[in-house]
Amino acid sequence: MADERAHYRRRSSSSVITAGGQHTKRLSLSHKPTGSDTTPSSSDFEMDSIRSSAELGHDEESGLTHANRGKRKGIPRDNSTDPQSAQDFLRLEAKLTRAALLRTTLINAILVALWYGFSISISVYNTWMFSDKQLNFHFPLFTTSLHMVVQFSLASLALLIFPRFRPTASHAHTPLDESTADSLKPLQDSSKPLMTKTFYLTRIAPCGTATALDIGLGNFSLRFITLTFFTMCKSSVLLFVLFFALLFRLESPSWRLGLIITVMTGGVVMMVAGETAFSAPGFVLVMSACFCSGFRWSLTQILLLRNPATSNPFSTLFFLTPVMFLALFVLAIPIEGLAALGAGLAGLSETKGLPLSVAIMLFPGFLAFLMVSAEFALLKRTSVVTLSVCGIFKEVLTISTAGKVFGDTMSPIKISGLIVTILAIAAYNWLKYDKLRAVAKQEAEVRAIGLLDEAEAGVTKLYRSLSTKRRYIRGILEPTVWITAVP
């Protein structure tokens, strides 16, 4: 009976249209095989010549006769679907996943360590250079302007060596959240130049000036305050960022943001109250730097995020650092004085020698550029939230390093204020993460709906195509149906 069914299938599948255009006789379900039907045909020998058990699939559709099937029983089958093979595959998959995760974690840890190292090194170096208890070089504004020259040179070199970082009209920033998604569309099309004189004066110049004041005033404050107190005060930058974000309507006001601002303000007050060697000029300078930092972050989000010319840190440094150099140098001339600056440079050259003096003046610029590069690489591999959380621990490490290097002391009230400020920063990062997650969920739902619509359209199209082919085949095998199906 099995031979009859196999032979019937072979005969059915071998029914073709003859060269003369006449249709072969179709076999009905009531067809009875005759003696001549049981004679092995050429298709039997062709099917018997197949030796691969994987291709046969161990099914009677392979066309094996009963006698040949008995001979095949001794051939081992493909065990790719056996439970043991499946377990081996799962173990291999888990091993590869662990290896990939370990590699990613190791690379991210190296980038975080580099970012921490460069950032803390800059803070310690500037404190050593400008503090009256260390090198006591009283020209932080002029020195910082030289750092801008170094960063501009390195950014130009990076853009020259790595063409992929050169800004083009196709480069665009990713919106930070849904509220800014509509307002962050590229301002320029491909037919317009990326950088115009008007854009540079109205957008680049304000951001560069605010950034220069942030860095310059911060370095100036190190002449009067310790690195520990400087780091604590700089941790309140988020307070001014939120203030300007609410002022420029970059953030929607809520009771949660109000609570975070209140708690952070209390933490700053506690840190100031716990400072034993309080210096009013140093405190005013560092808080002015924080004010400028919050202002420049808001300006950056408003003015620069939509322009492809500032699509990565290297191109941003290329355009911003000339303005920063000019702003710092213009401030350094009246505040620090040309005569005093000349005397200071001469004294440093006599004490350390000319080559070492030049290295002392320029080295922080290299550190700053490397820090920006590590931060950019880390941001590409992780997220803004991860970077913010890592930034919290960086502040703690900076304070610990200052205590070991310079012997800075921490009173209990200062420690309490620092903890309160860090908790407020962590709460804000959590709010941002929760908001980003909600936006990502909405986008995923929209994409899923779009994919379902595309799949439904594809199934409909496939169904229509199969229906057409089915009608065509039926028209060949049944002329009456062919006449009605195809006009």
N, C-alpha and C positions, 0 to 999 in steps of 0.2 A: 504493500500500500504506500509506503514511504517512497518507493521507486516511482510509483505512478504519479504521486504528487510532485516529486522533483522533475520528472520528465514533462509533466503538464506545465510547470513553470517555465522550463526551458523552451518548450514549444511556443508558449505565449509570448515570452520575451523575444523570440526570434522572428516574430511576425513583422515583416517590413513591406514597404511598397516596392513592387517590382519595377524593373527598368521600363517596361512597356506602359507603366502608369496604372495598371490594374491593381486593386486591393486584394490582398490574400484573405483567405477564409478565416474568420475569427472563431476561436474555440469557445464553446459555451460550457457552462458548469455541468451540463449533462453529457459531455463528451466521454466516450468509453475508449480507452486505449486498446488497440489491436495488437496482434502479435508483432507486426512490423514496427509498432511504436516502441516496443521494448528493446529494439536493436540499438546498441550504443552508436551515437552520432558523433560528428566531429566536435561538437560542443562538449561532449562527455570527456573526450581525451584532452581537450584544452583545459577544462576545469580540473581534471585529475593531475595535470602537470604543475599545478600551483602547490608549492611546498611550504609557504610561510603560514604558520598557524595564526599569526597576528592578522594577516590579510583575510584568512578564511573566517575568522570570528567564531569558529566552532558552532556553526549554525547550518541547518539543512539548506539554506539559501545558497550555500557554496556550490551545490550541485554534486556532492559526493554520493556514490552509490552505497548500498548497504555493505557490500564486500570491502570497498575501499575505506569506509568509515571504521570498520573493524581493525584494519591495518593502522589507522591513525591513532588508535587509542593509546598506543605506547609512546607517542610523541609528547614531550612535556609542553604544557601550555604556558602562555605569557602570564606571569604572576605580578604584573604591574599594578593590578587592582587588589592584590591580596592584602589582608590587614597588616602583615609584617612590613610589606613594602610601603604602605601608607604611613605606618609609624616611622619608618626610616626617613621618608620624605618630610614629615612634620618635624622630626628632630633636626634634619639638615636645615629646614627653613628657620627654625628657632635659633640655630647656631649662627646662621648668616645674619639674622636680625640682631642678635646680641653683638655680633662683630661690627655691624654698621652703626648701632647705637653707641658702642664703645668708641668707635672712631670719631663720630660726630661730637660726643661729649668731650673727648680728649682735645679735639681742635678748638671747640668753644672755650674749654678751660684755659688753653694756651692763649687765646685771644683776650680773655678776661684778665689773665695774669699780665699780659703785655699792656693792656689798657690801664690796669691798676699801677703797674710799675712806672709807666711814662707819666701818668697824672700825678702820682705821689712824688716822683722825682722832680717834676716841675715845681710843685709847691715847696718842697724842702730846699731846692736850689734857689728859688727866688727869696725865700726867707733868709737863707745863708748870705745871699748877695746884698740884700737891701736892709737887713736888720742892723740897728746901731750896735748890737752886741756881737755881730759876726764880721763880715767883710766891710760893712758900712759904706756901700757905694750909693750915694744919695741922689741917684739920677734914674729912677725907675721908669719915668715916662720916655726918656730918650732911649733907654735900653730896650724897652718894650717895642718901640718903633723899629729898632733894628731887627727884632724878632719877626716883625711883619715882612721885612725885606727877605729874610731867610725863607719864610713860609711861601712867599710869592715865587721865589726862585725854585724851590722844591716842587711846588704845584705846577709850575710851567714845565719842569723836567718830567713830572709824572704824565702830564697831558701829551708831551712830546713822545715819550716812550710807549705809553699805552693809549692808542687812538680810541679805544672803546669808551674812555672817560671823557672824550671831547664832546661837548654839548651839541646836539642836533635838534631840529624842530620836532623830531619824533619822540624825544625824551619828555617825560612828564612825571610829576610826583604822584604818589599814591595818597589819596585822602586819608587823614587821620581818623575821621569818623564820618558818619552819615550827614551830620549837620554842615560839614564843609565840602561834601562831595560835589554839590552843584556849583559852588563858588571857586573850585580849584581847577576849572577847565583851562587848558593852555590859552594864553593870551595872544599868541602869535601863530600864524599859519606858516607853511613851508616857504611861501613866497616872500616873506619879510625877513629882515636880518634879526639874528638872535639878540643882539645888543645894539641899542641906539643911544645917542647922546642924551636924549630926553629920559629914557628909561634909566640910564646910569645915574643921572643927576637927581631924579625924583624917587628912585627906589633903592639903588645900590648905595648911594651916598648916605641916606639916613640910617640904613642898617649898619653900614660900615662905621659910621660915627658912634652909634650906640654901642656897638661891639668894642670899639677902641676904648670908650669910656669905661665899659665894664672891666676890661682887662687892665687898663692903665691905672684906674683908681684902686682896683684890688691890689695890684702890686705896690702902689704908693702906700696903702694902709699897712703893709708889712714893715714899714719903717717904725711904726708906733705900737703895734699889737703883736701878740704871739701867733704862731701858726694854728694852735689849737683854737683860740678865740676867733681867728679869721675863718677857719673851717666851720665852726659852729654858726657864725653869722651868715656865711655863704649858703648854709643849708636852708636858710629861710628864703632863698630865691623863689621857691615855688609860691610863696605868699604874694610876691609882686607879679609873678606870672599869672596867677589867678586874678589878681586885681586888674591888670590890663586886659586879660581875656574877657572879664566881665564888662570892663569899660568899653571895649571895642566889639562886644557882643560875639566873641568867639566861643564863649561858654554860656550855657543857659543857667541863670541863677536858680539855685535850689537850696533847701535847708541843709542838705548834706554838705554842699560846698561852703555854706556859711559856717557850719560847725567846724569843718576842717580849718578854715581860715582863723577862726577864734582860738582853737586849740593850738595851732601853730604860733599864733601871736603870743599866747601865754608861754609857750616853750622858749621863744626868743627872749621874752622878758626875764624868765628864770635864768637863762644862760648869761644875760647881761648882769643881772643882780649877783650872780655867783662869781663874777670876774674880780679877782683881788687886785690885779694890776690894770685897772680900767684906764683907758686913754680915750678921751673925748674926740680928738682929731682922728685917731685911728678908727673909732667906731663910726663916726660920720662918713669917713671915706669908704669903709667896707659896705655900709648900708647904702651909700650912693651907688656903689658898684652893683649891689643887688637890685636896686631900683632900675639902673640902666640895663641890667641883664633881663629883667622881666619885660622892660619896654622893647628891647631888641628882639626877644623871642616873639612878641606879638607883631612887631613890624615884619619880621621874617615870614611869619605865617600869612600876613596880609599882602605883603609886597612881592615876596620872592618865590613862594611855593608854586605859583602858577606859571613861572617862566622856565623854559627848558635850559636856559643859560646857567641856572644854578641847580641843576638836576643831581649833582653829586658834590661831596665836600671838596674835591680837587678843583673843579671849575668854580665853586663858590669862593674858595680861597684865592683863586686867580683873579677874580673880579673884586673881592672885598678888601684884600690886603693893601692895595695901593691907597684906598681911601682911609684905611685904618692907620697906615704909616703917616699920611699927611695930617690926620687929626691929632695923633699923638705928638708928632714933631711940632706942630703949631702950638700945642699946649706946653710942651717941654721948654720952648724958648723963653716965654715970659715967666713961667713958674720956677724952672730950675736955673735959668740964666746961662748965656753963652760963655761968659767968663768963668763962672764956677764949673761949668761942664768941661771946659778945656783944662782947668786945673785938676779936676777929678780924673780925667783920662790920662793926663801926664803922670799923676801920682800912681795910678794903677799900673801904668806901663813901667814906671821905675821899680815898683814893688814886685810885680809878677813877670816882667819882661813883655815885650811887644807881642810875640806869638801867643803866649798864654793869655795875655789880656784880651786879644781878639777872640780867642776860643771861649773865654769866660763870658764875653759879651754876646756871642752868637749861639752858644750851645743850647740854651733854652728854646731857641727857634726850631732846632732839629727835634728836640723832645716834643714840642707842641705838634709838629707835623706828624711825627710817628704816632702820637696819641690819637690824633684825628684819623689817621689811617686805620689803626687798630679798632677804634670805635666804629668806623664805617664798615669794616669787615665783619665785626660782631653783629652790627645791626642788620646786615644782609643775611646772616645765618640765623638770627633769632627774631626778636621783635622789640618794639619800643618799650613795652612793659618789662621785658627781661632786662633791658638796658637800665631802666629806671630803678629796678630792684637792686641790680648790681651797683648802681650809683650810690644807694644808701650804704651798703657795706663799704664802698670806697671811702666815704666820709669817715666811717668808724676807723678804718685802717689808717687813714691820714692822721687822725687824732692820736692813735696809738703810736704811730711813727714819730710824730712831733714830741710825744712824751719821752720816747727813748733817745731821740737824737738831740733835742734841745732842752730836755728836762722840764717840759711844761707840766704844770700841776692841774689837777681836776678836783674841784670842790664838790661835795655831794649835791648842792643845788644846781651846779652846772651839769653834772651827770643827769640829774632828773630832767632838767630842761632839754638836754639833748635827746633823751629817751622820748619825751613828749613830742618833740619835733619830728623825730624819726617815725613815730607811730602815726602822726598826721600825714606824713609823706606816704607811708605805706597804705593808709586808708584811701588817699587820693589815687594812688596807682591801682588799687583794687577797683575803685569806681570806674576808672578809665578802662581797665581790663573787662569789667562787666559790661560796659557800654559797647566796647569793640566786639565782644562775644555776641551780644544781642544783634548788632549790625551784621556780623558774619552769619548768624543763624537766619536772619531775614534774607540775605543774599543767597544763601544755600537753598532756602525754600523757593525763591524765585527761579534759581537755576534748575531745581528739580522739576518745577512746574513746566519750565521751558523744555526740558529733556523729555518729559512725559508727552507734551504736545508733539514734539518732533517724532517720538516713537510711535505715537498714535497715527500721525500722518504717514510715517513709513510703513506701518502695518496695513493701513488702508490702501496705499499705493501697491504694496506687494500683493494684497488680496485681489485687487483689480487685475494686476498682471497675471496672476495665477488663473483667475477666472477666464481671462482672454485665451491663455494657452490651453486651458481645459476645453473650452469651446472649439478651439482649432483642432485639437486631437480628436474630439468626438466627431467633428465634421469629416475627418479623414476616415475614421473607422465606421461611421454611420452617415452615409451620404444624405439621408433625409434630414438629420440634425445639422449637417454642414450647410445645407441649403438655407435652413432657417437661421443659423447662427451667423453666417457670412453672406451678405447680400451680393 
